[in-house]
Amino acid sequence: MNKILWPSWLTAKLGQPSPAFHSYWYFIQERHRIYLARLAGKAAPWTEDAILGRYKFTNTFRVLDRESQTCVKIANSSNWSAIEAFFRILLFKIFNLTSTWELLCGELGEEPLLSNWDLNHYGEILMRAHKRGQKIFSSAYVLWADQREGSIRGPGSKTRMWLNTLDKMLRDNVPGSIVSANTYEHAVKVLSGYDGIQDFTAQQYATDFSYTRWFQPTDSETFILPGPGSLDGIAKCFGRVFHKEDCGIIIQVMRVSGSELSQVATGKEPPTLRSFGVDRPMDLIDYQSAFCEVDKYSRVEHPQLNYLSKQKRDNIKASYSVHPGEVRRLPKPVFPSWW
């Protein structure tokens, strides 16, 4: 690869980018191209990239990820009140597995609703499934519950503690507070006030709630919190560690200057959702996530940069296998109704 001549304003502010910064823009393009190939029902391999063809990575657009798609369907399913919508979204996201939501629907005989919400009954359903060996929690986020709410010990205690935390949020009228303020900043502050919810996880919850018509934050183009993976990704892209606050600004720069930087790196504009009839570019959380994914990608592609990782990870754990000619067609995506 020839040396890339990055814009002078970029190098003046952040220094000369490392090869990982080219990989950042390449990943954004190639990961979305893989998604479109699978959506179209094309046979594997969907990419010639050995890393993307072997390991699991999130989509370029967060909303297109499998569990996000389930979350959107829940958000779109009916004209719920704000508190009902919050309850359903947070209940799903605590476990972040479509199979857990479907389990609850099957056992309850209907979808989870405030009218059938019973902390003990829900806990019994989930703990029975856990004892049968069913996976209840996704490994996407490392979550720890508020142990002050019940301090339940033994098998399934994590499940019960999280249900207690959700119940406390409802009693505290968290959804009313979030809807009233209508900003990500406030939502994150409120949600992260509960033990076990860090600001990054709170941001994820707030983003999922924004799929409903009740929460359309006014600071969606300015507020972003970088997660641990994106902090490492940014460090690898620029060869040095930045303060967390500066990383938030860098992510904003990527969105504002994405057209120019992507053109320099790949000769293409950043992807949009326009082909799906949704006139929407990548959101800040998509650019944030791409830094997290390029951290993973660089562990293999740019191992010389692994010393910059605060997470001290030098390999990619989640892999998948696919046979040439195999078709894994994805369902047609859905988007928040208000988009």
KEZA-235212 format. One record per residue (C-alpha): z, x negated, y negated; residue in one letter. Coordinates in steps of 0.001 Angstrom, whole numbers, plus 500000, padded with zeros to 6 digits. Last residue first. Example, Ala and Ser with C-alpha at 12.3 -4.5 7.8 and 13.67 -1.06 7.14 Angstrom:
507140486330501060S507800487700504500A
REM end
This chain:
510812536585492622W513034539665492436W512426540521496083S513683537147497276P510979535580499445F509686536139502953V507749533638505057P505192534606507701K506578533517511049P506076529914512191L503625528968514898R504802526394517360R501545525426519072V501413522574521584E498172520588521702G499960517280521871P503469517862523246H506445518206520915V509782516448520891S512607516819518417Y515041514517516648S518349514876514829A520304511607514683K518443509510512127I519568505882511929N521244503462509506D524147505506508212R526822503863506052K527451507040504026Q527627504920500872K524041503876501529S522804500951499451L522918498534502431Y520307500739504085N517602499470501725L516158496861504094Q515773499702506607P512792501076504632H510827503300507028E513633503960509510V516663504543507320R514178505404504573S513408508807506101Y517091509755506087K517534508802502416D514164510432501787V515670513668503105E518604513605500699C516288512802497791F514101515734498862A517176517985498821S517785517296495131Q514128517967494328Y514406521276496182D517719522088494462I516035521594491101L513437524185492040D509921523410493251M507316525552491514P507167529373491592R504266531740491139D504841533610494382V501665534999495930G502104532907499057F499510530358497904S501495530045494680R504548528656496439L504134525295494724T503394521764495872P503845518792493514P500476517832491974E498426515290493877K497260511692493480G500119510580495715T502420508311493693A500918508546490191V500122512246490579Q503614512922491898S505121511148488896L503062513031486311E503533516503487820S507192515919488621G508131514983485056S510434517944484344V511491518358487977R512029514652488627M513849514262485315V516304516985486356Q517031515030489539I517665511931487434I520109513869485248I522132514904488309G522063511297489487C523542510242486150D526535512525486732E527039511052490216K527126507500488858H524200505405489971F523839502922492824V520954500476492751R517551499861494305G515771502683492516F514623504876495404C517425503651497677K520108504627495163A518436508013494661I518465508636498402G522107507613498715D523135510065496002L520831512639497619S522684512316500907G526107512720499307P525057515885497438G523686515919493909P524906518739491669L522289520608489648I522412522641486453F519507522511483978T516689524770485163E518913527348486873S521227527576483834D520700531311483227T521730532190486756P519962535130488431Q522789536701490413F522710540396491220W519096540625492375R519966538675495525T518477535277496370Y520895533859493784S523688534400496336F522024531739498479D521989529329495561T525653530026494850A526556529252498459Y524638525978498319Q526298525047495032Q529705525770496537A528816523385499370T528103520677496797F531267521476494811D533489521110497867Q534771524155499679I537718523327501957G540371524825499741D539033527508497435Y538511526483493813G535064525256494842S533856528855494698L534999529445491120V533705526173489657K530427526468491567V529867529988490278A530720528948486715H528221526100486675E525588528144488471Y525650530645485638T525781534452485535N529257534726483956A529692538382484951S527950538018488315V530183535115489326I533425536843488270S532488540076490025G531553538177493186P534922536368493200V536877539617493098N540106537904494230D540385540304497175R536812539468498151L537430535737497914M540611536140499964K538675537890502726D536152535037502798L538985532513503121T540594534501505923N537242534623507733L537062530860507350W540540530439508817M539692532651511761R536587530638512638T538375527307512325K541199528645514489S538756529521517281G540794527762519939P544327526889518741G546042527228515386R546091529860512677I547409528561509349S547155532041507851G545526531421504506E547005528005503714R544468526460506088Q541602527040503685D538681526207505916A536822522965506483W533047522835506443L530674520005507270V527314521406506303Y524125521695508354A526010521524511670S525695525277512092S528784527133513279F529093529622516146I527597527835519140K528051529986522213Q530133528497525008G531622531695526366R534861530756524574K532944530657521293H531516534115521972A535008535471522518R536116533700519336M533328535329517320L534043538879518429I537801538438518087E537443537049514571G535262539957513488Y537890542361514810H540746540493513115N539059540311509723L537931543911509747D534823544634507741W533161547825508996N532771549525505600S532309546155503912L529175545767505975L528086543569508874P524869544977510377E525140547725512964E526389548168516523G529308545884515728L528761543682518783E525012543438518280G525147542870514526C527877540254514949L525841538367517540L522736538602515346E524650536951512492W525836534205514829T522276533666516159S520928533385512611T523259530452512057L524762529431508710N528367530023509853F529834530315506357I526345531195505136K526177534550506965F529539535766505768L528763534488502289L525507536457502112I526990539672503522R530097539612501329F528140538693498209F525658541539498765A528508544009499300E530292542768496155I527120543030494066A526264546498495351S523579546686498007W520019547844497440N518769547041500908S517494544331503249S516352541890500579N519475539693500537A519738539812504340I516060538918504623K516581536072502145V519497534738504214C517386534828507369T514735532794505560Q517396530375504353S518381529889508000E514856528857508954R514078526669505953D511411528123503644L513822528810500764V514727525138500625R511176524220499675F510175520745500857T511341521788504289N514307520162505990T513738517170508236F513932516805512004K512743513555513553Y509745512614515684R506572513605513838G508104512973510439L508887509412511531I505583508703513289A503496510023510396D500201511216511843E501186514792511151T500911518221512732W500517516856516244P500446519542517407A498247522648517414A497561524674514290K499125528129514041G498582528522510293A502336528452509706L502546525235511683R499934523582509481A501572524952506318L504933523478507311Y503377520116508106I501684520106504675R505058520835503090H506570517794504801R503586515679503769E503693516441500039Q507430516147499402I507644513205501796F504941511304499885Y506810511868496645W510020510395498062Y508145507738500049S506820506379496740H510422506192495571F511375504456498821A509049501558497919P511608500609495227S511433501845491652P511377499371488748Q514250500162486425G515777503547485604L515209504122481892K512605501467481043A510962501840484456T510512505567483899L509283505290480299W506793502630481415S505126505006483845P504932503671487428W502163501277488314L502222501447492098I501750498231494029K499010498656496579N500000500000500000M
REM end
